[in-house]
Amino acid sequence: MTCDRFMLAGYYPGSIGRVVEAHALYYHEHWGFDVSFESQVARELGEFTGRFDTSSDGFWTARDGDRFVGSVAIDGMRTDDEGARLRWFIVEPDCQGVGLGKTLLTAAVEFCKNVGHRKVFLWTFRGLDPARRLYEGAGFTLEEEHEVIQWGGAIVEQKFELSI
């Protein structure tokens, strides 16, 4: 499959499950993450969508026809002290490299500017180089990194931040 004509949307029935599934499959296949990762994504995404506030939170999905091909969210719950958090950013592997990731990231950052978030941060881990290039291209800088044991192995977590 290819990603010929993607479009951005918000929530639609089934999109929460699609986001969880995309994360679980990708990170298990490419990084060996275990069920604790999928459980965490499902739990935290469910909590986020259950308290979703349009004045500070954003949720975007990308579709190619009827097929889910990516997502990103902005969690504005702690914007006053930590900043808004960019979360659940993923692009299906066959849609990587066609500009979809940049489009999703741009939508999220523009939303932050429009609602008045002054800082955006995200947690990722070392090794996701294409995503890191997108973050740095959008102005994010690496602010912190440390090794953790989670999701069935050791990773080096990284925190990126963008001041708006």
Backbone torsions as a table, in degrees:
resi	resn	phi	psi	omega
1	MET	NA	151.0	174.7
2	THR	-123.9	169.9	-179.3
3	CYS	-114.4	86.5	-172.3
4	ASP	-83.4	-40.8	-172.5
5	ARG	-146.1	79.4	-179.0
6	PHE	-83.0	155.3	174.5
7	MET	-140.6	149.7	178.5
8	LEU	-89.0	143.9	176.6
9	ALA	-141.2	178.9	173.9
10	GLY	-104.0	-140.8	176.9
11	TYR	-68.5	143.7	167.2
12	TYR	-146.2	155.5	-178.3
13	PRO	-54.5	125.6	-178.4
14	GLY	97.6	-12.4	-175.1
15	SER	-67.4	-34.5	178.7
16	ILE	-62.4	-46.3	177.2
17	GLY	-62.0	-37.6	179.2
18	ARG	-65.5	-39.8	178.6
19	VAL	-63.9	-45.5	178.6
20	VAL	-62.1	-47.4	-179.0
21	GLU	-60.3	-44.4	-179.3
22	ALA	-60.5	-44.1	178.3
23	HIS	-64.3	-47.5	-177.4
24	ALA	-59.8	-47.7	-177.5
25	LEU	-66.9	-47.9	-176.8
26	TYR	-63.1	-50.6	-173.9
27	TYR	-75.1	-22.5	172.3
28	HIS	-74.1	-48.0	-177.6
29	GLU	-64.7	-43.2	-172.6
30	HIS	-94.0	-22.3	-174.0
31	TRP	-130.2	-2.8	177.7
32	GLY	73.3	18.6	-179.5
33	PHE	-63.7	145.8	-176.3
34	ASP	-97.8	-171.5	-176.2
35	VAL	-61.5	-25.0	179.6
36	SER	-63.7	-30.3	177.3
37	PHE	-68.2	-50.6	179.7
38	GLU	-59.2	-41.7	179.0
39	SER	-61.8	-42.2	-180.0
40	GLN	-65.9	-44.6	178.8
41	VAL	-59.8	-47.1	-178.2
42	ALA	-62.0	-46.6	-178.2
43	ARG	-63.4	-50.6	-175.5
44	GLU	-70.4	-36.4	177.0
45	LEU	-68.4	-38.1	176.1
46	GLY	-62.9	-43.2	177.7
47	GLU	-62.5	-43.8	-179.5
48	PHE	-60.8	-50.7	-177.1
49	THR	-69.0	-25.7	176.9
50	GLY	-71.3	-23.6	179.9
51	ARG	-115.9	15.6	-174.9
52	PHE	-52.3	130.0	179.9
53	ASP	-125.0	112.4	-175.0
54	THR	-61.4	-18.6	-179.6
55	SER	-78.5	-16.7	-178.2
56	SER	-137.3	-13.5	-176.7
57	ASP	-113.4	147.2	176.1
58	GLY	-134.2	148.6	179.4
59	PHE	-145.7	119.0	-179.2
60	TRP	-123.9	139.5	170.3
61	THR	-118.7	157.3	174.3
62	ALA	-119.9	139.2	-179.8
63	ARG	-131.5	145.6	170.9
64	ASP	-116.4	99.8	-169.2
65	GLY	67.2	-124.4	178.9
66	ASP	-95.0	0.6	-173.7
67	ARG	-92.8	130.3	173.2
68	PHE	-66.7	130.9	179.3
69	VAL	-131.4	-2.4	177.7
70	GLY	174.7	170.1	179.0
71	SER	-160.9	163.9	170.5
72	VAL	-160.9	153.4	177.6
73	ALA	-141.0	156.4	171.0
74	ILE	-120.5	121.3	178.2
75	ASP	-103.6	109.1	-176.3
76	GLY	-96.1	13.7	-174.4
77	MET	-59.8	-35.9	-176.4
78	ARG	-114.0	30.8	-174.5
79	THR	-61.9	-30.8	-176.9
80	ASP	-69.0	-33.4	-178.5
81	ASP	-107.5	-44.1	-176.8
82	GLU	-101.8	-25.7	-171.3
83	GLY	107.6	173.6	175.9
84	ALA	-79.1	146.6	-177.5
85	ARG	-108.8	125.8	174.2
86	LEU	-83.0	128.1	-173.4
87	ARG	-141.7	163.6	172.4
88	TRP	51.5	41.5	178.0
89	PHE	-86.9	115.9	179.7
90	ILE	-153.3	145.8	174.3
91	VAL	-129.2	130.2	178.6
92	GLU	-55.6	140.9	-174.6
93	PRO	-52.6	-39.4	-178.9
94	ASP	-75.4	-4.3	177.2
95	CYS	-110.2	3.8	177.8
96	GLN	-76.6	144.6	177.4
97	GLY	87.7	7.0	179.6
98	VAL	-112.9	7.8	178.0
99	GLY	98.2	-2.3	-178.6
100	LEU	-65.9	-44.2	178.7
101	GLY	-58.6	-45.1	178.8
102	LYS	-63.3	-39.6	178.8
103	THR	-63.4	-45.1	178.5
104	LEU	-63.4	-45.9	-178.7
105	LEU	-63.6	-41.8	178.3
106	THR	-62.0	-42.6	178.5
107	ALA	-60.6	-42.4	-179.0
108	ALA	-66.0	-45.1	-179.5
109	VAL	-67.0	-41.5	178.2
110	GLU	-62.3	-40.4	176.1
111	PHE	-57.9	-45.9	179.9
112	CYS	-58.6	-43.2	178.1
113	LYS	-62.3	-44.9	-175.4
114	ASN	-66.9	-32.0	-179.2
115	VAL	-96.1	-1.5	173.6
116	GLY	92.5	14.7	173.2
117	HIS	-66.9	133.5	-176.4
118	ARG	-95.2	-17.7	179.1
119	LYS	-146.2	144.2	176.0
120	VAL	-127.2	137.5	176.1
121	PHE	-134.3	162.6	176.6
122	LEU	-149.1	152.1	172.9
123	TRP	-108.9	134.1	176.7
124	THR	-143.3	-160.5	176.5
125	PHE	-146.2	157.1	-177.3
126	ARG	-61.6	135.6	177.6
127	GLY	117.0	-17.2	178.8
128	LEU	-89.5	65.9	-170.5
129	ASP	-62.5	-42.4	177.4
130	PRO	-60.5	-40.3	177.8
131	ALA	-66.0	-41.4	179.7
132	ARG	-60.0	-41.0	177.8
133	ARG	-61.3	-38.6	176.8
134	LEU	-64.0	-46.2	-179.7
135	TYR	-59.9	-49.8	-178.3
136	GLU	-65.8	-35.1	176.6
137	GLY	-64.4	-27.0	177.9
138	ALA	-88.8	-0.8	177.1
139	GLY	103.2	-0.2	177.1
140	PHE	-69.8	147.0	175.8
141	THR	-126.0	147.1	177.6
142	LEU	-72.6	122.8	-176.6
143	GLU	-112.1	-21.2	-173.8
144	GLU	-161.1	145.6	169.5
145	GLU	-154.2	147.1	-179.7
146	HIS	-161.1	153.7	179.9
147	GLU	-84.6	139.6	176.9
148	VAL	-137.0	154.9	172.7
149	ILE	-106.5	112.7	178.8
150	GLN	-162.9	162.3	176.2
151	TRP	58.2	28.1	175.4
152	GLY	93.6	9.1	-179.8
153	GLY	-172.8	-172.2	178.7
154	ALA	-101.1	135.1	174.8
155	ILE	-136.8	161.6	172.8
156	VAL	-104.8	103.7	177.9
157	GLU	-69.8	146.3	178.6
158	GLN	-134.0	138.4	175.8
159	LYS	-112.0	123.8	175.9
160	PHE	-110.0	145.2	179.9
161	GLU	-133.8	151.6	175.7
162	LEU	-134.6	122.9	172.6
163	SER	-90.1	135.5	-177.3
164	ILE	-109.9	NA	NA
